C-alpha cells in the first residue's frame, strides 16, 4: 500500500503540479508585497554634468548644476532613490560660440527601473558658450591722501605690474586695465611696502578670484635743485694744503626744502675736496668730492660737479723721516729756534 502512495506522488511530480503550485504561491506573495505597498512621491536632485566641451570654448554664464525631479513609485524603491544618483549629462562636442538651450525631457533623466518620473524643474538649461582667450592686463595703482609736508612720493611700483587672465572673450574684451583699491599714503615720511587688493569686477573675480599685489612706495625729501658757483676746492695732502687748478668748481645739488630759509648760506652745508681714485686720465688729476657738513641731518643729492676733476699744481711735499737721526733732528730744532728769534 505504501508503494502505491509513493507511486501516486511520483506521478504528480512528473506532471509538474508541485512546481506550478510553488510558482503560483511565490507569484501571489510577490504581488501582495509589491502591489500592496504604498505608492509615494518624492522630489530628488539630479546633478547636471557637462561633457566634451571643446578646448577653445568656455561657458560664460552661471547655470543650474542640479535639476529638481519629482518621482513616484513603491515606498521601498523611492526611499533608495537619490542615493548615488547618476548625473544628467549635456554633450557639447558639437557646440559653437553662442547660446545653447538644453531641453530636459522626462525620459532623459537617469532613474532606477520601477520609478516613474512625473516632472522636472527647470525644463531647460541655457548655456552661453564663448570663445576662450588669454589677455595681459596692466595694473594701475590708485592713491589717496598726501605724504608728510617736506616729503614727496618719489615712486610707486606694483609687483606684478600686470596679470595674464584666461577667460571668455566677451568679458575680457571690456577690460583694458586693472586697478588697485585706494592706497592711503596720508602722513607717510618713509618708504614702505604694502599688500594691496585689486578692485575687480565680479566677472573678473570669477576668473582669478580675489587678488592682491605688492606696492613698493618710495618716499623722499621734497628738494629744490640749486647750483652753487665758485666753491673752493680744499685738498690737504700730508697735512699741507695742496694747490690745484682750477681752484673752484660749480656744484649742482638737490637740497631738502625743509632746511632752506631766507638766511641759508649754501656753502655752509658742505665742503669740497679732491682725491686720487685711479679713474683720472692724468697722474696729477684728482676727482672732486662733496662732503656734507657734520651737523647736517638730511642728505644732499649731488646732481653734477663741474669740472669733475682738478689738477694738482705741485706734488705733495716730502717730509723726511728723522726719527732715526737724533742729532740731525736736534740741529734742525736749533735752526728753527734761531729762525724764530
Rosetta silent file (secondary structure, phi, psi, omega in degrees, C-alpha in Angstrom):
SEQUENCE: XXXXXXXXXXXXXXXXXXXXXXXXXXXXXXXXXXXXXXXXXXXXXXXXXXXXXXXXXXXXXXXXXXXXXXXXXXXXXXXXXXXXXXXXXXXXXXXXXXXXXXXXXXXXXXXXXXXXXXXXXXXXXXXXXXXXXXXXXXXXXXXXXXXXXXXXXXXXXXXXXXXXXXXXXXXXXXXXXXXXXXXXXXXXXXXXXXXXXXXXXXXXXXXXXXXXXXXXXXXXXXXXXXXXXXXXXXXXXXXXXXXXXXXXXXXXXXXXXXXXXXXXXXXXXXXXXXXXXXXXXXXXXXXXXXXXXXXXXXXXXXXXXXXXXXXXXXXXXXXXXXXXXXXXXXXXXXXXXXXXX
SCORE:     score description
SCORE:     0.000 S_00000001
   1 L     0.000  -40.471  177.555    0.000    0.000    0.000 S_00000001
   2 H   -61.228  -38.091 -178.555    2.870    2.323    0.817 S_00000001
   3 H   -67.435  -33.461  178.419    4.380    1.648   -2.555 S_00000001
   4 H   -69.167  -36.629  178.359    1.186    2.694   -4.298 S_00000001
   5 H   -64.649  -43.381  179.541    1.142    6.033   -2.404 S_00000001
   6 H   -63.474  -38.723 -178.882    4.721    6.764   -3.377 S_00000001
   7 H   -65.232  -39.066  177.805    3.887    5.917   -6.943 S_00000001
   8 H   -63.637  -39.267  178.472    0.974    8.410   -6.958 S_00000001
   9 H   -63.072  -43.354  179.683    3.303   11.168   -5.617 S_00000001
  10 H   -63.043  -37.473  178.812    5.828   10.426   -8.332 S_00000001
  11 H   -65.823  -42.425  177.371    3.132   10.696  -10.982 S_00000001
  12 H   -63.115  -41.721  179.763    2.037   14.087   -9.670 S_00000001
  13 H   -63.296  -40.675 -179.421    5.652   15.290   -9.598 S_00000001
  14 H   -64.623  -34.461  179.976    6.183   14.100  -13.145 S_00000001
  15 L   -78.493   -3.402  174.699    3.170   16.089  -14.333 S_00000001
  16 L    78.742   11.361 -179.663    4.722   19.344  -12.780 S_00000001
  17 H   -63.004  -37.608 -177.814    1.787   20.107  -10.488 S_00000001
  18 H   -66.886  -44.739 -179.581    4.024   20.724   -7.484 S_00000001
  19 H   -64.193  -40.634  178.991    6.291   23.157   -9.308 S_00000001
  20 H   -63.675  -37.179  179.965    3.297   25.007  -10.707 S_00000001
  21 H   -67.358  -41.170  178.982    1.800   25.255   -7.260 S_00000001
  22 H   -64.544  -43.188 -179.569    5.033   26.602   -5.766 S_00000001
  23 H   -62.816  -40.483  179.716    5.371   29.176   -8.549 S_00000001
  24 H   -63.313  -40.033  178.931    1.803   30.295   -8.042 S_00000001
  25 H   -65.558  -43.801  179.827    2.391   30.781   -4.337 S_00000001
  26 H   -64.135  -42.724  178.957    5.544   32.780   -4.897 S_00000001
  27 H   -62.087  -41.421  179.140    3.842   34.989   -7.505 S_00000001
  28 H   -62.671  -42.931  179.529    0.934   35.579   -5.180 S_00000001
  29 H   -64.352  -41.899 -179.912    3.270   36.565   -2.342 S_00000001
  30 H   -65.241  -41.091  179.367    5.247   38.937   -4.589 S_00000001
  31 H   -62.682  -40.811  178.960    2.062   40.582   -5.882 S_00000001
  32 H   -64.669  -39.682 -176.042    0.879   41.067   -2.339 S_00000001
  33 H   -70.837  -44.998 -176.902    4.254   42.526   -1.306 S_00000001
  34 H   -84.466  -52.612 -177.325    4.671   44.898   -4.238 S_00000001
  35 H   -64.252  -28.072 -179.472    1.122   45.602   -5.269 S_00000001
  36 L   -88.134   -5.336 -178.488    0.068   46.081   -1.752 S_00000001
  37 L   -77.867  148.079  179.769    2.963   48.510   -0.936 S_00000001
  38 L   -62.806  140.615  173.164    2.200   52.235   -0.675 S_00000001
  39 E   -98.419  124.170 -175.484    2.897   54.341   -3.785 S_00000001
  40 E  -127.505  163.409  174.920    4.602   57.595   -2.810 S_00000001
  41 E  -114.571  154.309 -178.438    6.078   60.661   -4.485 S_00000001
  42 E  -155.443  143.961  173.653    9.401   62.323   -3.737 S_00000001
  43 E   -96.251  128.174  177.496   11.490   65.234   -5.004 S_00000001
  44 E  -125.865  158.878  177.963   15.128   64.405   -5.678 S_00000001
  45 E  -104.964  123.762 -179.786   18.032   66.474   -7.018 S_00000001
  46 E  -106.937  121.392 -179.605   19.739   65.148  -10.123 S_00000001
  47 E   -67.374  151.791  176.917   23.198   66.648  -10.861 S_00000001
  48 E  -107.123  131.273 -178.460   23.948   68.173  -14.272 S_00000001
  49 E  -126.271  122.440  176.593   27.249   67.226  -15.928 S_00000001
  50 E   -90.277  129.775 -178.804   28.686   68.982  -18.991 S_00000001
  51 E  -126.227  156.414  174.229   30.838   66.698  -21.136 S_00000001
  52 L    58.926   38.848  176.168   33.000   67.069  -24.259 S_00000001
  53 L   -72.994  123.799  178.884   33.380   70.867  -24.015 S_00000001
  54 L   -56.886  147.605 -175.124   35.771   71.977  -26.830 S_00000001
  55 L   -66.398  -24.910 -178.055   39.122   73.343  -25.582 S_00000001
  56 L   -93.779    9.471  178.772   38.646   76.690  -27.319 S_00000001
  57 E  -120.598  158.590  177.196   35.251   77.335  -25.718 S_00000001
  58 E  -144.803  146.316  175.061   34.134   78.292  -22.222 S_00000001
  59 E   -84.594  114.628 -171.231   30.732   78.516  -20.507 S_00000001
  60 L   -94.363   -7.749 -179.354   30.477   82.201  -19.600 S_00000001
  61 L  -113.010  163.420  175.044   27.211   82.176  -17.633 S_00000001
  62 L   -89.252  128.253 -178.542   26.149   80.613  -14.365 S_00000001
  63 L  -127.004  161.475 -179.441   23.729   77.766  -14.887 S_00000001
  64 L   -70.315  125.976  179.429   21.888   75.382  -12.588 S_00000001
  65 L   -97.137   10.773  174.707   24.079   72.395  -11.878 S_00000001
  66 E  -142.144  148.843  176.414   21.165   70.409  -10.421 S_00000001
  67 E  -116.167  133.806  175.113   17.668   69.519  -11.634 S_00000001
  68 E   -87.119  120.219 -175.238   14.735   69.043   -9.251 S_00000001
  69 E  -120.124  131.210  175.083   12.922   65.863  -10.281 S_00000001
  70 E   -99.243  123.306 -178.101    9.603   64.575   -8.901 S_00000001
  71 E  -121.645  159.551  178.211    9.371   60.773   -8.966 S_00000001
  72 E  -138.836  142.985  179.204    6.692   58.252   -7.968 S_00000001
  73 E   172.163 -176.308  178.324    6.871   54.584   -7.070 S_00000001
  74 E   -58.146  143.866 -175.533    6.774   51.971   -4.305 S_00000001
  75 H   -54.274  -44.199 -176.450    7.927   53.273   -0.990 S_00000001
  76 H   -61.503  -37.261  178.954   10.835   50.808   -0.727 S_00000001
  77 H   -76.858  -39.511 -179.709   12.229   51.910   -4.102 S_00000001
  78 H   -62.392  -37.474 -179.493   11.560   55.602   -3.541 S_00000001
  79 H   -62.256  -29.409  179.918   13.475   55.536   -0.254 S_00000001
  80 H   -87.461  -14.645 -177.342   16.570   54.350   -2.129 S_00000001
  81 L   -70.149  138.223 -179.765   16.146   56.862   -4.939 S_00000001
  82 L   102.102  -20.189  177.854   18.592   59.757   -4.896 S_00000001
  83 L   -80.522  126.258 -177.165   21.442   57.821   -3.304 S_00000001
  84 L    53.268   45.804 -176.682   24.446   57.833   -5.647 S_00000001
  85 L   -68.004  132.489  176.780   22.224   59.443   -8.265 S_00000001
  86 L   -71.303  151.921 -177.207   23.615   59.450  -11.796 S_00000001
  87 L   -85.491  152.230  170.988   24.026   62.836  -13.487 S_00000001
  88 E   -86.344  113.447 -173.679   22.021   64.190  -16.390 S_00000001
  89 E   -88.793  145.699  173.419   24.730   64.783  -18.998 S_00000001
  90 E  -119.969  114.782 -176.185   24.877   67.599  -21.556 S_00000001
  91 E   -89.819  118.557 -179.011   27.076   66.751  -24.534 S_00000001
  92 L  -111.782   23.718 -177.061   28.791   69.813  -26.046 S_00000001
  93 L   -60.664  -27.725 -178.709   31.049   68.010  -28.514 S_00000001
  94 L  -109.263   18.323 -175.571   29.411   69.844  -31.446 S_00000001
  95 L   -75.168  152.245  174.787   28.924   73.193  -29.710 S_00000001
  96 L  -130.869  163.503  179.684   29.895   76.556  -31.231 S_00000001
  97 L   -55.563  136.459 -178.781   30.094   80.063  -29.686 S_00000001
  98 E   139.836 -160.413 -178.253   26.650   81.363  -28.828 S_00000001
  99 E  -104.066  129.672  176.930   23.648   80.335  -26.732 S_00000001
 100 E  -117.469  129.237  177.186   22.684   76.694  -26.340 S_00000001
 101 E  -106.991  116.558  179.023   19.314   75.658  -24.869 S_00000001
 102 E  -101.542  110.787  177.794   19.319   72.114  -23.498 S_00000001
 103 E   -77.650  133.686 -179.238   15.767   70.789  -23.044 S_00000001
 104 L  -100.741   97.199  178.696   15.382   68.435  -20.096 S_00000001
 105 L   -83.475  151.942 -179.168   12.906   65.757  -21.170 S_00000001
 106 H   -59.400  -40.210 -175.654   11.402   63.387  -18.624 S_00000001
 107 H   -77.972   -0.249  177.285   12.714   60.329  -20.433 S_00000001
 108 H   -97.417    0.308  179.530   16.295   61.699  -20.347 S_00000001
 109 L   -83.431  122.155  178.524   16.508   61.546  -16.541 S_00000001
 110 L   -73.965  111.469 -174.983   18.637   58.561  -15.439 S_00000001
 111 L  -139.479  157.092 -178.632   16.439   56.808  -12.854 S_00000001
 112 L   -67.956  151.171  177.260   16.045   53.275  -11.453 S_00000001
 113 L   -65.674  143.931 -178.133   13.597   50.856  -13.071 S_00000001
 114 L    93.040   -4.672  179.249   10.234   50.750  -11.401 S_00000001
 115 L  -110.934  135.990  179.444   10.319   54.508  -10.729 S_00000001
 116 E  -105.289  130.461  175.660    8.197   56.944  -12.727 S_00000001
 117 E   -88.057  122.206 -178.086    9.404   60.497  -13.422 S_00000001
 118 E   -90.954  -46.244 -178.741    6.492   62.917  -13.104 S_00000001
 119 E  -159.595  160.800  177.639    8.106   66.309  -13.770 S_00000001
 120 E  -130.276  148.279  176.358   11.419   68.157  -13.856 S_00000001
 121 E  -140.516  124.719   -1.696   12.352   71.716  -12.895 S_00000001
 122 L   -77.203  165.625  179.978   13.760   73.554  -14.764 S_00000001
 123 L   -84.253   -8.324  177.492   12.584   72.102  -18.047 S_00000001
 124 E  -154.083  156.969  177.623   15.610   73.539  -19.868 S_00000001
 125 E  -124.831  129.509 -178.494   19.110   74.793  -19.157 S_00000001
 126 E  -101.517  126.661  178.900   20.593   77.774  -21.020 S_00000001
 127 E  -118.106  128.550  174.392   24.362   77.777  -21.651 S_00000001
 128 E   -97.787  112.278 -177.337   26.266   80.797  -23.004 S_00000001
 129 E  -100.138  127.729 -176.249   29.263   79.492  -24.928 S_00000001
 130 E  -128.723  158.213  177.696   32.084   81.934  -25.580 S_00000001
 131 E   -72.070  135.986 -179.087   35.473   81.840  -27.242 S_00000001
 132 E   -89.330  122.929 -179.803   38.286   81.262  -24.748 S_00000001
 133 E  -129.943  167.891  176.853   41.105   83.871  -24.946 S_00000001
 134 E  -123.009  132.216 -175.367   44.155   84.952  -22.948 S_00000001
 135 E  -138.096  137.114  177.138   44.805   88.638  -22.201 S_00000001
 136 E   -95.645  119.411 -176.565   47.574   90.536  -20.378 S_00000001
 137 E  -114.223  123.127  176.335   46.113   93.359  -18.272 S_00000001
 138 E   -70.288  157.616 -179.321   48.319   96.091  -16.701 S_00000001
 139 E  -112.134  125.745 -178.417   47.690   97.128  -13.098 S_00000001
 140 E  -104.623  118.652  178.016   47.196  100.814  -12.301 S_00000001
 141 L   -75.293  140.853  178.279   47.896  101.937   -8.687 S_00000001
 142 L  -119.098  127.789 -178.311   45.396  104.365   -7.134 S_00000001
 143 E  -116.943  153.571  173.061   46.473  106.592   -4.214 S_00000001
 144 E  -134.995  151.109  178.132   44.620  108.792   -1.740 S_00000001
 145 L    88.837  177.558 -179.585   45.952  111.314    0.771 S_00000001
 146 L  -130.808  147.399  178.217   49.216  113.277    0.940 S_00000001
 147 L   -72.565  171.149 -179.797   52.585  112.465    2.454 S_00000001
 148 L   -59.519  138.960  176.708   54.013  114.446    5.381 S_00000001
 149 L   -53.624  137.845 -176.849   54.939  118.078    4.489 S_00000001
 150 L    96.714   -6.460  179.678   58.582  118.281    3.458 S_00000001
 151 E  -125.905  161.273  178.106   58.413  114.870    1.738 S_00000001
 152 E  -137.042  154.253  172.447   57.240  113.703   -1.681 S_00000001
 153 E   -80.793  105.783 -176.514   56.100  110.441   -3.215 S_00000001
 154 E   -79.870  -41.637 -175.716   59.072  109.695   -5.457 S_00000001
 155 E  -156.242  149.249  175.571   57.972  106.367   -6.878 S_00000001
 156 E  -142.235  113.153 -179.706   55.241  103.742   -6.583 S_00000001
 157 E  -116.768  149.061 -179.036   55.697  100.378   -8.275 S_00000001
 158 E  -114.541  133.782  177.982   53.356   97.393   -8.364 S_00000001
 159 E  -127.053  117.543   -2.751   54.536   93.780   -8.364 S_00000001
 160 L   -74.070  158.321 -179.579   53.372   92.167  -10.532 S_00000001
 161 L   -83.102  -11.889  177.686   52.788   95.101  -12.859 S_00000001
 162 E  -154.164  162.882 -179.718   50.320   93.068  -14.946 S_00000001
 163 E  -132.142  134.419  175.812   48.268   89.873  -14.761 S_00000001
 164 E   -91.932  124.758 -176.085   47.580   87.354  -17.515 S_00000001
 165 E  -122.874  133.551  174.198   43.931   86.205  -17.478 S_00000001
 166 E  -108.008  127.348 -177.273   42.312   83.422  -19.469 S_00000001
 167 E  -174.747 -169.708 -178.519   38.561   83.706  -19.884 S_00000001
 168 E   -64.149  140.108 -179.689   35.568   84.492  -22.121 S_00000001
 169 H   -62.408  -38.747 -178.606   36.244   86.900  -24.970 S_00000001
 170 H   -65.596  -28.502  179.040   33.073   88.908  -24.247 S_00000001
 171 H   -80.944  -50.366 -174.752   34.238   89.515  -20.667 S_00000001
 172 H   -72.563  -24.384  179.832   37.918   90.283  -21.288 S_00000001
 173 L   -68.317  -19.093 -179.749   37.261   92.489  -24.312 S_00000001
 174 L   -88.088   -6.614 -175.168   35.567   95.015  -21.984 S_00000001
 175 L  -118.371  126.800  178.312   38.604   95.325  -19.684 S_00000001
 176 L  -113.792  -21.442 -178.357   41.828   97.129  -20.633 S_00000001
 177 E  -151.872  147.882  174.012   43.385   97.826  -17.221 S_00000001
 178 E  -105.226  150.579 -178.994   43.052   96.634  -13.629 S_00000001
 179 E  -124.008  150.360  173.888   43.161   98.999  -10.649 S_00000001
 180 E   -81.098  160.275  166.590   44.206   98.631   -7.033 S_00000001
 181 L   -66.109  157.302 -175.806   41.956   99.564   -4.177 S_00000001
 182 L   -55.436  129.826  178.110   42.904  103.081   -2.939 S_00000001
 183 E   -96.210  116.065 -176.637   46.392  103.141   -1.362 S_00000001
 184 E   -84.081  112.088  178.716   46.408  105.537    1.596 S_00000001
 185 L  -106.322   12.039 -175.855   49.698  107.472    1.676 S_00000001
 186 L   -61.355  127.121  175.206   48.486  110.110    4.126 S_00000001
 187 L    79.448    3.632  179.913   51.201  111.104    6.607 S_00000001
 188 L   -70.324  141.844  176.819   53.916  108.862    5.177 S_00000001
 189 L  -136.320    6.420  176.528   57.500  110.101    5.615 S_00000001
 190 L  -148.166  159.887 -177.034   59.446  106.948    4.797 S_00000001
 191 L   -70.301  142.590 -179.235   59.392  104.224    2.166 S_00000001
 192 E  -141.276  164.728  174.799   57.120  101.217    2.821 S_00000001
 193 E  -126.380  127.934 -174.241   55.961   98.000    1.162 S_00000001
 194 E  -131.078  151.807  171.401   52.271   97.048    1.354 S_00000001
 195 E   -95.207  120.240 -173.016   49.959   94.260    0.177 S_00000001
 196 E  -121.631  125.221  175.420   47.090   95.883   -1.732 S_00000001
 197 E   -68.752  156.113  174.791   43.930   94.103   -3.030 S_00000001
 198 E   -89.883  148.326  174.931   42.770   94.758   -6.579 S_00000001
 199 E   -90.507  100.444 -170.117   39.458   96.485   -7.338 S_00000001
 200 L  -114.907  144.024  171.025   37.909   93.838   -9.574 S_00000001
 201 L   -67.500  144.686  179.818   34.659   93.468  -11.464 S_00000001
 202 H   -52.881  -34.308  179.632   32.681   90.400  -10.298 S_00000001
 203 H   -65.502  -33.596  177.787   33.167   88.820  -13.733 S_00000001
 204 H   -76.536  -35.880  176.760   36.954   89.060  -13.299 S_00000001
 205 H   -60.167  -37.817  178.170   36.737   87.750   -9.725 S_00000001
 206 H   -61.135  -27.191 -176.917   35.002   84.666  -11.132 S_00000001
 207 H   -88.650  -41.130 -173.502   38.064   84.084  -13.325 S_00000001
 208 H  -121.828   -5.627 -178.638   41.002   84.807  -10.958 S_00000001
 209 L    76.919  179.363  175.743   39.443   85.151   -7.500 S_00000001
 210 L   -67.555  126.828 -171.463   40.242   87.902   -5.005 S_00000001
 211 L  -128.687  140.579  176.443   43.781   89.042   -5.852 S_00000001
 212 E  -121.624  156.452  176.910   46.382   91.228   -4.109 S_00000001
 213 E  -129.168  167.738  178.277   49.620   92.810   -5.340 S_00000001
 214 E   -99.247  126.279  178.546   52.715   94.254   -3.651 S_00000001
 215 E  -106.869  118.791  174.636   53.065   98.050   -3.670 S_00000001
 216 E   -97.842  112.249 -175.096   56.586   99.462   -3.171 S_00000001
 217 E  -107.444  118.931 -179.077   56.197  103.090   -2.072 S_00000001
 218 E  -104.897  117.486  179.820   59.308  105.285   -2.166 S_00000001
 219 E  -109.920  130.158  177.404   59.135  108.488   -0.069 S_00000001
 220 E  -130.693  173.302  176.784   61.943  111.082   -0.290 S_00000001
 221 E   -68.759  144.962  171.569   62.596  114.628    0.862 S_00000001
 222 L   -75.303  116.850 -172.281   60.967  117.440   -1.050 S_00000001
 223 E  -119.911  162.818  168.513   64.004  119.111   -2.626 S_00000001
 224 E  -121.113  149.150  179.039   64.979  122.069   -4.760 S_00000001
 225 E   -93.252  123.437 -176.259   67.819  121.970   -7.281 S_00000001
 226 E  -127.228  135.357  176.115   70.447  124.603   -6.556 S_00000001
 227 E  -107.745  121.131 -179.281   73.627  125.453   -8.467 S_00000001
 228 E  -111.109  121.997 -177.872   76.428  126.947   -6.331 S_00000001
 229 E   -98.462  162.962  174.482   79.318  128.536   -8.190 S_00000001
 230 E    54.576   46.981  176.733   82.902  129.308   -7.172 S_00000001
 231 E   -88.789  121.401 -177.377   83.101  126.705   -4.450 S_00000001
 232 E   -66.439  143.561  178.080   86.764  126.392   -3.307 S_00000001
 233 E  -100.988  111.950 -178.751   88.447  123.000   -3.590 S_00000001
 234 L  -101.915  108.524 -179.723   90.403  122.288   -0.395 S_00000001
 235 E  -113.841  117.391  179.217   92.886  119.460   -0.899 S_00000001
 236 E  -110.994  121.745  179.495   95.057  118.573    2.090 S_00000001
 237 E  -123.066  122.316  179.455   97.923  116.136    1.486 S_00000001
 238 L    53.467   39.186  175.819  100.147  115.021    4.365 S_00000001
 239 L    84.898   -0.896 -178.982   98.914  117.909    6.476 S_00000001
 240 E  -114.033  141.135  175.562   99.571  120.556    3.824 S_00000001
 241 E   -72.479  124.437 -173.836   97.020  122.463    1.777 S_00000001
 242 E   -98.451  135.042  179.053   97.634  121.470   -1.832 S_00000001
 243 L   -82.596  130.410  179.468   97.291  123.929   -4.689 S_00000001
 244 E  -131.547  161.166  175.281   95.040  122.694   -7.530 S_00000001
 245 E  -129.269  133.631   -7.460   93.682  124.090  -10.755 S_00000001
 246 L   -69.888  160.945 -177.367   91.040  125.209  -11.101 S_00000001
 247 L   -80.361  -19.530  179.783   90.791  126.399   -7.525 S_00000001
 248 E  -130.204  158.211  177.033   86.963  126.479   -7.567 S_00000001
 249 E  -134.707  168.597  175.372   84.204  124.345   -9.037 S_00000001
 250 E  -108.945  127.124 -176.600   80.472  124.623   -9.667 S_00000001
 251 E  -115.828  127.446  173.157   78.257  122.208   -7.731 S_00000001
 252 E  -110.856  127.054 -175.976   74.646  121.431   -8.623 S_00000001
 253 E  -146.076  161.459  173.902   72.705  119.543   -5.958 S_00000001
 254 E  -100.389  123.048 -174.332   69.236  118.755   -4.678 S_00000001
 255 E  -116.173  131.010  177.367   68.721  120.203   -1.196 S_00000001
 256 E   -54.929  130.799 -176.050   65.788  119.284    1.108 S_00000001
 257 H   -63.688  -26.668 -175.152   63.376  122.195    1.154 S_00000001
 258 H   -67.457  -19.351 -178.321   62.851  121.862    4.908 S_00000001
 259 H  -102.442    7.414 -176.935   66.355  123.152    5.755 S_00000001
 260 L  -106.772  132.872  171.426   66.239  126.176    3.470 S_00000001
 261 L  -140.527 -171.575 -175.786   65.159  129.649    4.520 S_00000001
 262 L   -65.605  -26.175 -175.412   65.986  133.213    3.538 S_00000001
 263 L   -97.677    5.743 -175.940   69.210  133.228    5.566 S_00000001
 264 L   -68.260  127.713  173.184   70.574  129.905    4.332 S_00000001
 265 L  -104.108  110.550 -169.386   74.188  130.063    3.131 S_00000001
 266 H   -64.680  -30.994 -179.860   74.552  127.075    0.865 S_00000001
 267 H   -70.503  -11.203  175.279   78.343  126.834    1.187 S_00000001
 268 H   -81.443  -12.957 -177.689   77.851  126.162    4.912 S_00000001
 269 L   -81.731  -16.560 -174.838   76.053  122.915    4.081 S_00000001
 270 E  -160.764  169.262  171.402   79.083  121.212    2.546 S_00000001
 271 E  -132.585  164.820 -177.275   82.744  121.452    1.601 S_00000001
 272 E  -124.285  134.056  175.172   84.629  120.315   -1.484 S_00000001
 273 E  -134.891 -174.802  177.884   87.843  118.332   -1.686 S_00000001
 274 E  -145.909  145.649 -175.281   89.572  116.103   -4.269 S_00000001
 275 E  -138.737  159.479  172.233   91.124  112.662   -4.022 S_00000001
 276 L   -80.992  133.405  179.129   93.029  110.151   -6.082 S_00000001
 277 L  -138.429    4.016  175.427   90.794  107.307   -7.253 S_00000001
 278 L    83.071   -1.286 -179.413   92.557  105.770  -10.250 S_00000001
 279 L  -100.613   -6.954 -177.808   89.968  106.944  -12.787 S_00000001
 280 L   -71.026  153.443 -179.920   91.715  110.172  -13.804 S_00000001
 281 L   -78.068  -26.634 -178.235   93.301  110.479  -17.220 S_00000001
 282 L  -121.368  159.271 -175.667   96.491  112.073  -15.867 S_00000001
 283 L   -62.663  -39.859 -174.604   98.702  111.308  -12.897 S_00000001
 284 L   -91.755    9.144  176.862   98.147  114.658  -11.207 S_00000001
 285 E   -84.317  140.280  179.080   94.379  114.710  -11.723 S_00000001
 286 E  -124.268  141.764  179.022   92.172  114.362   -8.635 S_00000001
 287 E   -83.897  132.036 -177.346   88.476  113.565   -8.542 S_00000001
 288 E   -77.764  136.919  178.513   86.347  116.261   -6.872 S_00000001
 289 E  -127.431  145.563  173.995   84.209  115.192   -3.912 S_00000001
 290 E  -104.373  128.430 -178.744   81.440  116.952   -1.976 S_00000001
 291 E  -115.827  113.629  178.752   81.469  116.387    1.789 S_00000001
 292 E   -62.742  152.257  177.156   78.248  117.303    3.714 S_00000001
 293 L   -63.011  148.413 -175.379   78.680  119.244    6.960 S_00000001
 294 L   -64.166  -30.377 -177.784   78.970  117.088   10.062 S_00000001
 295 L   -90.559    7.026  179.831   75.906  118.670   11.702 S_00000001
 296 L   -79.620  128.384 -175.479   73.681  118.158    8.660 S_00000001
 297 L  -102.033   -3.438  179.296   70.817  115.738    9.460 S_00000001
 298 L  -123.072  154.445 -177.487   69.390  115.366    5.955 S_00000001
 299 L   -80.216  152.539  171.786   71.076  114.043    2.800 S_00000001
 300 E  -109.401  130.947 -179.902   72.302  116.137   -0.116 S_00000001
 301 E  -102.377  114.062 -177.521   71.853  114.661   -3.581 S_00000001
 302 E   -79.216  124.236  176.899   74.681  115.669   -5.925 S_00000001
 303 E   -89.638  -47.749  179.259   73.493  116.291   -9.474 S_00000001
 304 E  -160.458  156.838  173.322   76.782  117.382  -11.020 S_00000001
 305 E  -130.156  126.531 -176.795   80.230  118.804  -10.278 S_00000001
 306 E  -130.363  116.419   -0.806   81.890  120.949  -12.928 S_00000001
 307 L   -80.728  157.751 -179.322   84.642  120.217  -13.566 S_00000001
 308 L   -76.707  -15.828  179.600   84.626  116.723  -12.057 S_00000001
 309 E  -129.306  149.193  171.508   88.448  116.674  -11.869 S_00000001
 310 E  -123.460  161.832 -177.788   91.108  119.170  -10.806 S_00000001
 311 E  -110.436  132.925  178.008   94.833  119.099  -11.472 S_00000001
 312 E   -74.599  125.814 -177.430   97.450  119.138   -8.762 S_00000001
 313 L   -74.692  -42.474  179.809   99.855  122.036   -9.427 S_00000001
 314 L  -134.241  148.321  178.313  102.777  120.648   -7.380 S_00000001
 315 L   -64.600  157.719  179.016  103.389  117.212   -5.863 S_00000001
 316 L   -62.524  144.729 -177.879  102.824  116.858   -2.128 S_00000001
 317 L   -64.048  145.067  176.482  105.832  117.898   -0.032 S_00000001
 318 L   -91.437  126.157  178.441  108.212  115.226    1.090 S_00000001
 319 L  -108.724  112.551 -177.182  108.779  115.168    4.839 S_00000001
 320 L   -64.530  148.259  178.047  111.991  113.330    5.720 S_00000001
 321 L   -87.820  105.962 -176.706  111.863  110.662    8.379 S_00000001
 322 L  -105.735   12.535 -175.905  114.227  111.958   11.141 S_00000001
 323 L   -67.332  -24.779 -178.581  113.140  109.586   13.867 S_00000001
 324 L   -97.182    1.987 -179.158  116.355  107.546   13.470 S_00000001
 325 L  -123.769   80.134 -175.651  118.663  110.599   13.343 S_00000001
 326 H   -62.241  -37.809 -178.041  118.523  112.285   16.751 S_00000001
 327 H   -67.596  -42.836  179.810  121.460  114.616   16.084 S_00000001
 328 H   -65.299  -37.981  178.475  120.039  115.858   12.819 S_00000001
 329 H   -65.039  -39.214 -179.409  116.668  116.337   14.450 S_00000001
 330 H   -67.155  -41.428  178.894  118.262  118.321   17.295 S_00000001
 331 H   -64.870  -38.957  178.892  120.202  120.529   14.848 S_00000001
 332 H   -64.339  -34.645  179.741  117.078  121.096   12.828 S_00000001
 333 H   -68.897  -41.484  179.835  115.297  122.116   16.011 S_00000001
 334 H   -65.674  -39.168  179.706  118.036  124.612   16.963 S_00000001
 335 H   -63.556  -37.856  178.711  117.949  126.076   13.462 S_00000001
 336 H   -65.761  -37.048  179.655  114.223  126.539   13.756 S_00000001
 337 H   -66.869  -39.819  179.014  114.657  128.344   17.094 S_00000001
 338 H   -64.232  -37.688 -179.478  117.239  130.718   15.576 S_00000001
 339 H   -65.867  -36.330  177.194  114.855  131.448   12.699 S_00000001
 340 H   -64.611  -42.185  178.340  112.095  132.291   15.163 S_00000001
 341 L   -64.398    0.000    0.000  114.393  134.708   17.024 S_00000001
